[in-house]
Amino acid sequence: MGNKSSSARPEAQRPSKQNQGTEKQENKPQPEKKKDVTSPAPASGPKDVDVVISASPADAALVSMLKEKLEQVSLSVYCNSTESPDAAKAVGKVLVDAKLLVFVASEKSAKSKLCNDQISLAYISNKPIVLAAKKEKDSLINEFSFGLRLTLQILNWIVFEGDQDAQGATANSFVQVVQESLNKPAVSETATVEASVTLESAGPSLKRNRARINTKLRGVSIASESKEPSESVSDSFWQRNFAGEDEVPWYRFQQVFLTDYDAKITSLFDEESVPWLLNMLKNDIFGAAEKITKNHFMNVRGDEGSQDRHAFWKVVSQIAVEKYNMQEVFNMDSSVRLTAIEKLAQYQSAGVIDALKSLLEDKDPNVRAVAAISLGRTGKAEQSVVDALMGLLEDPDRIVRQSACLSLGSMKAVKAIPKLGHVWRNDFISVVRDAARSALTIMDLPEADKILRVTKILEDEVKTLAAGRVDV
């Protein structure tokens, strides 16, 4: 006792050694506890995470149980314990590298901007999503935003209700679903809701295959989509409403669409979001056509042999999910936007690039600028991407023009060199001119160097002439 007391005084003057003494007394050093994934992580986050759990801090008890169950089957788990900006940044980076997202659905998490952003990021980065709910679907679904309802509508809800024993049994089923989701292969990237669907992006003569963004979510949720009884293809949307007609005006098609799918629309969209749906239907799906032809409709619907009477609705809702989640991730209020851009190379796909191209036409100039920057980060100098970015060089917003210049430069888009030269010499905003010059410089190509050299010679001659006039 005397020795212990005498040694305690000098240690009290040295806090670091006192801590060491405490560890020796406990004789149970557990350094791994410091890496507990429920704690806020550094900006880089832990490595090799299998599952990210997205939840409100108010749902900590359920999160703790789910984490424990998953770790018992040797899965590594990360879950954010706060909703601070640092936590948002950390979990975003971990999520892009992880294999699966678990969303704990509750009244609190439904209102959480961070949780909503994480779901959108998981969706566009091609992650399976497993939903663990604290209440039945009918009790919670109306708490979500329309976009979250759209995204989660096809998932099976694993509901944790009842006493501890009942929740324990549910947790075992939950773990099995997670394991199956991790092991299930994704469907083909170019598959759509029913099969490979040809969409017309700007009218009946312009056709392209629309690539899927999230093929893994489709893989784990396809069973729940097929529960609805199918009916003869002869009773399709067009046959039900426009039998014998080859084309209908947009205003009529719109009204019939709202009437025919009233129950589905009402269950997923509030009054304020219906215009968003109609705008997407007209512009993103039918290319702003004022007349909808039967051939155009069937190209959108796809798979003429399908026996599902609501095949068209499934195509529309799937494209709506993709557009909503892309907008959520890349808008200026998103807590994961910077992470999404920074790590874009890790999850870019034909579907993501397609969706980014559509955002280049968004009415919000901030979204157009972010989409342009993001496309530049992909490094994909495809003809359609270059053409779309070149179109932005005439955008009324100077940040959008500036972003397009730099993205074209990073892509080394040879086709854009003459137009970048024109912007450098003629844009009325100096930062846009500087961006165009920087784009030509970083290309480091003979064609770009020639424009830089010629323009520099002309500038020098103009300066010389100007100086001569002043002297006279």
C-alpha positions in Angstrom: 0.0 0.0 0.0 2.9 2.4 1.0 4.7 1.8 -2.3 1.6 2.3 -4.3 0.9 5.5 -2.5 4.4 6.9 -2.9 4.5 6.1 -6.6 1.1 7.8 -7.2 2.3 11.3 -6.4 4.9 11.7 -9.2 2.5 10.1 -11.6 -0.2 12.6 -10.7 2.1 15.3 -12.0 2.4 13.5 -15.3 -1.1 12.7 -16.7 0.2 10.6 -19.6 1.9 8.2 -17.2 -1.1 8.2 -15.0 -3.1 6.9 -17.9 -0.5 4.3 -18.5 -0.7 3.2 -14.9 -4.5 2.9 -15.1 -4.1 0.7 -18.1 -1.7 -1.5 -16.2 -4.0 -1.7 -13.2 -6.9 -2.9 -15.5 -4.5 -5.3 -17.3 -7.0 -5.4 -20.1 -5.7 -3.1 -22.9 -8.3 -3.1 -25.7 -6.9 -0.7 -28.4 -9.5 -1.9 -30.9 -12.2 -0.1 -28.9 -10.8 3.2 -30.1 -11.7 2.2 -33.6 -15.4 1.6 -32.7 -17.2 2.3 -35.9 -20.1 3.9 -34.0 -17.8 6.9 -33.2 -17.3 9.8 -35.5 -14.6 8.8 -37.9 -11.7 10.9 -39.3 -12.2 12.3 -42.7 -10.8 9.2 -44.4 -12.9 6.8 -42.4 -12.2 3.1 -41.6 -11.1 0.8 -44.4 -12.7 -2.4 -45.7 -16.2 -1.8 -44.4 -18.9 -4.2 -45.5 -22.0 -2.5 -44.2 -22.9 1.1 -43.5 -25.9 1.7 -41.2 -27.7 5.0 -41.8 -29.9 6.0 -38.9 -30.9 8.8 -36.6 -29.0 9.1 -33.3 -32.4 8.6 -31.7 -32.4 5.0 -33.0 -29.1 4.1 -31.3 -30.5 1.0 -29.5 -31.7 -0.7 -32.6 -28.5 0.3 -34.5 -26.4 -1.3 -31.7 -28.3 -4.6 -31.9 -28.1 -4.7 -35.7 -24.4 -3.9 -35.6 -23.8 -6.7 -33.1 -25.7 -9.2 -35.1 -23.8 -8.4 -38.3 -20.4 -8.5 -36.6 -21.3 -12.0 -35.3 -21.2 -13.2 -38.8 -17.9 -11.5 -39.5 -19.2 -8.4 -41.3 -17.5 -5.1 -40.6 -20.0 -2.3 -39.8 -19.8 1.5 -39.8 -22.5 3.7 -38.4 -22.4 7.4 -37.8 -23.4 8.5 -34.2 -23.9 12.2 -35.0 -25.2 14.4 -37.8 -22.3 16.9 -37.7 -20.7 18.1 -41.0 -17.6 16.1 -40.2 -19.6 12.9 -39.6 -21.5 13.5 -42.9 -18.2 13.8 -44.8 -16.7 10.7 -43.1 -19.7 8.5 -43.7 -20.0 9.6 -47.3 -16.5 8.5 -48.1 -17.0 5.2 -46.2 -20.2 4.5 -48.0 -18.8 4.8 -51.5 -16.2 2.1 -50.6 -18.6 -0.1 -48.7 -20.7 -3.0 -50.1 -24.2 -2.4 -48.7 -26.3 0.2 -46.9 -28.7 -0.6 -44.1 -31.3 2.2 -43.6 -33.0 2.2 -40.2 -36.4 3.7 -41.0 -38.1 5.7 -38.3 -40.0 8.9 -37.8 -36.6 10.6 -36.9 -34.5 9.2 -39.8 -37.3 10.0 -42.3 -36.7 13.7 -41.5 -32.9 13.4 -41.5 -31.2 15.2 -44.4 -28.1 13.2 -43.7 -29.9 9.9 -43.9 -31.7 10.9 -47.1 -28.4 12.0 -48.7 -26.8 8.7 -47.7 -29.6 6.7 -49.3 -29.2 8.7 -52.6 -25.5 8.3 -52.6 -25.8 4.5 -52.0 -28.3 4.4 -54.9 -26.2 6.1 -57.5 -23.0 4.3 -56.4 -24.7 1.0 -57.1 -25.2 -0.3 -53.5 -27.8 -2.8 -52.4 -30.1 -1.2 -49.8 -31.7 -3.2 -46.9 -34.4 -1.5 -44.9 -34.9 -2.1 -41.2 -38.0 -0.3 -40.0 -39.2 0.5 -36.5 -42.8 0.5 -37.7 -44.9 -1.1 -40.4 -44.7 0.4 -43.9 -48.2 2.0 -43.8 -47.3 3.8 -40.5 -44.1 5.3 -41.8 -44.3 5.8 -45.6 -46.0 9.1 -45.4 -43.2 10.5 -43.2 -40.7 10.3 -46.1 -40.2 12.7 -48.9 -41.6 11.7 -52.3 -38.2 10.8 -53.6 -37.4 8.5 -50.6 -40.8 6.9 -51.0 -40.0 6.2 -54.7 -36.6 4.8 -53.8 -37.8 2.5 -51.0 -41.2 1.5 -52.4 -39.9 -1.8 -53.9 -37.9 -2.9 -50.9 -39.1 -5.5 -48.4 -39.6 -3.8 -45.1 -38.0 -5.8 -42.2 -40.0 -4.5 -39.2 -38.6 -4.6 -35.7 -41.6 -4.5 -33.4 -42.6 -6.4 -30.2 -40.6 -7.5 -27.2 -36.8 -8.3 -27.1 -37.3 -11.9 -28.1 -39.4 -11.0 -31.1 -36.9 -8.4 -32.3 -34.1 -10.9 -31.8 -35.8 -13.3 -34.1 -36.4 -10.6 -36.7 -32.7 -9.6 -36.4 -31.7 -13.2 -37.5 -33.9 -12.8 -40.6 -32.4 -9.4 -41.2 -28.8 -10.8 -41.1 -29.8 -13.5 -43.6 -31.2 -10.8 -46.0 -28.0 -8.8 -45.7 -25.9 -11.8 -46.5 -28.0 -12.7 -49.5 -27.9 -9.2 -50.7 -24.1 -9.1 -50.5 -23.8 -12.4 -52.4 -26.5 -11.8 -55.0 -25.1 -10.7 -58.5 -26.4 -7.5 -60.0 -28.6 -7.6 -63.1 -27.2 -6.3 -66.4 -26.3 -2.7 -66.3 -28.3 -1.9 -69.4 -31.4 -3.6 -68.1 -34.4 -1.5 -67.3 -37.5 -2.3 -65.3 -38.6 -5.2 -67.4 -35.8 -5.7 -69.9 -33.6 -3.6 -72.2 -35.7 -0.6 -73.0 -34.9 1.8 -75.8 -35.7 5.4 -74.8 -35.9 8.4 -77.1 -34.1 11.3 -75.6 -35.3 14.0 -77.9 -37.9 12.7 -80.2 -39.0 9.6 -82.1 -35.9 9.6 -84.4 -33.4 9.8 -81.6 -33.2 6.5 -79.8 -30.7 5.1 -77.2 -30.5 2.4 -74.6 -30.9 3.9 -71.2 -28.3 2.3 -68.8 -29.4 1.5 -65.3 -27.8 3.4 -62.4 -28.4 0.9 -59.6 -28.3 -2.7 -60.9 -27.7 -4.2 -57.5 -30.8 -2.7 -55.9 -32.8 -4.1 -58.8 -31.2 -7.5 -58.1 -32.3 -7.6 -54.4 -35.7 -6.1 -54.9 -37.0 -7.8 -58.1 -39.0 -10.4 -56.1 -41.0 -7.8 -54.3 -41.9 -6.1 -57.6 -43.3 -9.2 -59.1 -46.0 -9.7 -56.4 -48.5 -7.7 -58.3 -50.7 -9.9 -60.5 -50.0 -9.5 -64.2 -52.6 -9.2 -66.9 -52.6 -9.5 -70.6 -50.4 -7.1 -72.6 -53.4 -6.2 -74.7 -54.6 -4.2 -71.7 -51.5 -2.0 -71.6 -51.7 1.8 -70.8 -51.9 2.7 -74.5 -54.5 0.0 -75.3 -56.6 1.0 -72.3 -56.7 4.7 -73.2 -55.8 5.3 -76.8 -56.9 2.1 -78.7 -56.8 2.7 -82.4 -54.9 5.9 -82.3 -51.3 6.4 -83.6 -50.6 9.6 -81.7 -52.1 11.9 -79.1 -51.3 15.5 -78.0 -49.1 15.8 -74.9 -51.8 17.7 -72.9 -54.2 14.8 -73.4 -51.6 12.1 -72.7 -50.7 14.0 -69.4 -54.3 14.1 -68.2 -54.9 10.4 -69.0 -51.6 9.5 -67.3 -52.7 11.3 -64.1 -56.1 9.6 -64.2 -55.0 6.1 -65.0 -52.3 6.0 -62.4 -54.0 8.1 -59.8 -53.7 5.6 -57.0 -50.0 5.0 -57.6 -49.2 8.7 -57.9 -51.2 9.7 -54.9 -49.5 7.0 -52.8 -46.0 8.3 -53.7 -46.3 12.0 -54.6 -47.7 14.9 -52.8 -49.4 17.8 -54.5 -46.3 19.8 -54.8 -44.2 17.1 -56.4 -46.6 16.0 -59.1 -45.4 18.8 -61.4 -41.9 17.5 -61.0 -43.1 14.0 -62.1 -44.9 15.5 -65.2 -41.9 17.6 -66.1 -39.7 14.5 -66.0 -42.2 12.5 -68.0 -42.4 15.1 -70.8 -38.8 16.3 -70.9 -36.6 13.4 -69.7 -38.7 10.5 -71.2 -40.5 12.0 -74.2 -37.9 14.6 -75.2 -40.3 17.6 -74.8 -42.5 16.2 -77.6 -45.8 18.0 -78.0 -47.3 14.9 -79.6 -46.8 11.4 -78.2 -46.8 8.7 -80.9 -47.7 5.1 -80.2 -44.2 4.0 -81.5 -42.5 6.5 -79.2 -44.6 5.2 -76.3 -43.7 1.5 -77.1 -40.0 2.4 -77.3 -40.2 3.8 -73.8 -42.4 1.0 -72.4 -40.2 -1.6 -74.0 -40.6 -5.4 -74.2 -43.7 -5.7 -76.3 -44.2 -9.3 -75.1 -44.5 -8.3 -71.4 -47.6 -9.5 -69.6 -47.5 -6.7 -67.1 -50.2 -4.1 -67.5 -48.2 -1.6 -65.6 -44.9 -2.0 -67.4 -45.0 1.7 -68.4 -45.5 2.9 -64.9 -42.5 0.8 -63.7 -40.3 2.4 -66.4 -41.5 5.9 -65.4 -41.0 5.3 -61.7 -37.6 3.8 -62.2 -36.4 6.8 -64.2 -37.9 9.1 -61.6 -36.0 7.3 -58.9 -32.7 7.8 -60.8 -33.4 11.4 -61.5 -34.4 12.2 -58.0 -31.3 10.6 -56.4 -28.9 12.2 -58.8 -30.4 15.6 -58.0 -30.2 14.9 -54.3 -26.6 13.9 -54.4 -25.4 16.7 -56.7 -27.5 19.7 -55.5 -25.8 22.5 -53.5 -27.5 21.5 -50.2 -26.3 17.9 -50.3 -24.1 16.7 -47.4 -22.4 14.2 -49.7 -22.0 16.2 -52.9 -18.3 16.9 -52.6 -17.6 13.2 -51.7 -19.7 12.1 -54.7 -17.7 14.2 -57.1 -14.4 13.3 -55.5 -15.0 9.6 -55.6 -16.9 9.5 -58.9 -14.3 7.4 -60.6 -15.0 4.6 -58.2 -18.7 4.2 -59.2 -19.1 5.9 -62.5 -21.1 3.8 -65.0 -23.0 4.4 -68.2 -26.1 5.0 -66.1 -24.5 7.6 -63.9 -23.0 9.4 -66.9 -26.4 9.3 -68.7 -27.9 10.9 -65.6 -25.2 13.5 -65.2 -25.8 14.5 -68.9 -29.5 15.0 -68.1 -28.6 17.3 -65.2 -26.7 19.5 -67.7 -30.2 20.7 -68.7 -31.5 21.3 -65.2 -33.1 24.7 -64.6 -30.8 25.4 -61.6 -27.4 26.7 -62.9 -25.7 25.4 -59.8 -26.8 21.9 -60.7 -25.7 22.4 -64.3 -22.3 23.5 -63.1 -21.8 20.6 -60.7 -22.9 18.2 -63.4 -20.3 19.7 -65.8 -17.6 19.4 -63.2 -18.6 15.8 -62.4 -18.5 14.8 -66.0 -15.0 16.3 -66.2 -14.0 14.1 -63.3 -15.1 10.9 -65.1 -12.5 11.4 -67.8 -15.0 10.0 -70.3 -14.6 12.1 -73.5 -17.4 10.4 -75.3 -18.9 12.2 -78.2 -22.3 12.8 -76.5 -20.6 14.1 -73.3 -18.3 16.5 -75.2 -21.2 17.8 -77.3 -23.3 18.4 -74.2 -20.5 20.2 -72.5 -19.7 22.3 -75.6 -23.4 23.4 -75.5 -22.8 24.8 -72.1 -20.1 27.1 -73.4 -23.0 29.4 -74.4 -24.9 29.0 -71.1 -26.2 32.3 -69.7 -24.6 31.6 -66.3 -20.9 32.3 -66.2 -20.1 29.6 -63.5 -21.6 27.0 -65.9 -19.5 28.2 -68.8 -16.4 28.3 -66.6 -17.1 24.7 -65.4 -17.7 23.5 -68.9 -14.4 25.0 -70.1 -12.4 23.3 -67.4 -14.1 19.9 -67.8 -13.5 19.9 -71.6 -9.9 20.7 -70.9 -9.5 17.9 -68.4 -11.0 15.5 -71.0 -8.6 16.7 -73.7 -11.6 17.1 -76.0 -10.0 17.9 -79.3 -13.4 18.7 -80.9 -13.9 21.5 -78.4 -10.6 23.3 -79.1 -11.9 25.8 -81.7 -14.9 26.7 -79.5 -12.7 27.0 -76.4 -10.4 29.4 -78.5 -13.5 31.4 -79.4 -14.6 31.6 -75.7 -11.1 32.7 -74.6 -11.1 35.5 -77.1 -14.7 36.6 -76.9 -16.4 35.8 -73.7 -17.3 39.0 -71.9 -16.5 37.6 -68.4 -12.8 37.5 -67.6 -12.9 34.4 -65.4 -14.6 32.5 -68.2 -11.9 33.6 -70.6 -9.2 32.5 -68.1 -11.0 29.1 -67.7 -11.0 28.6 -71.5 -7.3 29.5 -71.7 -6.5 27.1 -68.8 -8.5 24.4 -70.6 -6.4 24.8 -73.8 -3.2 24.9 -71.7 -3.9 21.7 -69.8 -4.8 19.8 -72.9 -1.2 20.0 -74.0 -2.1 19.1 -77.6 -0.7 20.5 -80.9 -4.1 21.9 -81.9 -4.6 23.7 -78.6 -1.0 25.0 -78.6 -1.5 26.5 -82.1 -4.4 28.5 -80.9 -2.6 29.6 -77.8 0.5 30.6 -79.8 -1.4 32.5 -82.6 -3.6 34.4 -80.1 -0.6 35.3 -78.0 1.2 36.7 -81.1 -1.9 38.7 -82.0 -2.3 40.0 -78.5 1.4 41.2 -78.4 0.9 42.9 -81.8 -2.2 44.7 -80.6 -0.3 45.8 -77.5 2.5 47.1 -79.6 0.1 49.0 -81.9 -1.7 50.5 -78.9 1.6 51.6 -77.4 2.6 53.2 -80.7 -0.6 55.2 -80.9 -0.1 56.5 -77.4 3.4 57.6 -78.3 2.0 59.6 -81.3 
